[in-house]
Amino acid sequence: MDINVTANSKKSRDQAETFFSKTQTQSMALNRIISEHDAVSQAREAKTARLRELRLEKEADELRAAPAPKSKGKR
């Protein structure tokens, strides 16, 4: 009976290790995907901020370059 208990124990341990290995691999893959997604999001946010800054600078330059409206004096 000791042989069966040992064999069952080894089989259970092997199954647990296999399950753990698969779970660990899935977790690492998920973490990699999340990291890549975060990096893409950060890059997009940085680009958007840079483009917004350039647009605001351009608009400010256009306002400065525009001729001042002529004011009508009181008669």
C-alpha positions in Angstrom: 0.0 0.0 0.0 3.0 2.3 0.6 3.8 2.1 -3.1 0.4 3.3 -4.2 0.4 6.2 -1.7 3.9 7.2 -3.0 2.8 6.9 -6.6 -0.4 8.9 -6.0 1.5 11.5 -4.1 4.1 11.9 -7.0 1.3 12.0 -9.5 -0.6 14.7 -7.6 2.6 16.7 -7.1 3.4 16.4 -10.8 -0.1 17.6 -11.7 0.2 20.5 -9.2 3.5 21.5 -10.6 2.2 21.4 -14.2 -0.8 23.5 -13.2 1.3 26.0 -11.4 3.7 26.2 -14.3 0.8 26.9 -16.8 -0.7 29.5 -14.4 2.7 31.2 -13.9 3.2 31.3 -17.7 -0.2 32.8 -18.2 0.4 35.4 -15.5 3.7 36.4 -17.0 2.1 36.7 -20.5 -0.7 38.8 -19.1 1.8 41.1 -17.3 3.8 41.5 -20.5 0.6 42.4 -22.4 -0.4 44.9 -19.7 3.1 46.5 -19.7 3.0 46.8 -23.5 -0.4 48.4 -23.4 0.7 50.8 -20.7 3.7 51.8 -22.8 1.6 52.4 -25.9 -0.9 54.5 -23.8 1.9 56.6 -22.3 3.5 57.1 -25.7 0.1 58.2 -27.1 -0.5 60.6 -24.2 3.0 62.1 -24.6 2.4 62.6 -28.4 -1.0 64.1 -27.8 0.4 66.5 -25.2 3.3 67.5 -27.6 0.8 68.1 -30.5 -1.5 70.1 -28.2 1.5 72.3 -27.2 2.5 72.8 -30.8 -1.1 73.7 -31.8 -1.4 76.2 -28.9 2.0 77.8 -29.9 0.8 78.1 -33.5 -2.5 79.6 -32.5 -0.6 82.1 -30.2 1.8 83.0 -33.1 -1.2 83.5 -35.4 -2.9 85.8 -32.9 0.3 87.9 -32.5 0.8 88.1 -36.3 -2.8 89.1 -37.0 -3.3 92.8 -37.5 -4.9 94.6 -34.6 -8.5 95.5 -35.3 -9.0 99.2 -35.9 -11.0 100.7 -33.2 -13.6 103.3 -34.0 -13.2 106.4 -32.0 -16.1 108.3 -30.5 -17.4 111.2 -32.6 
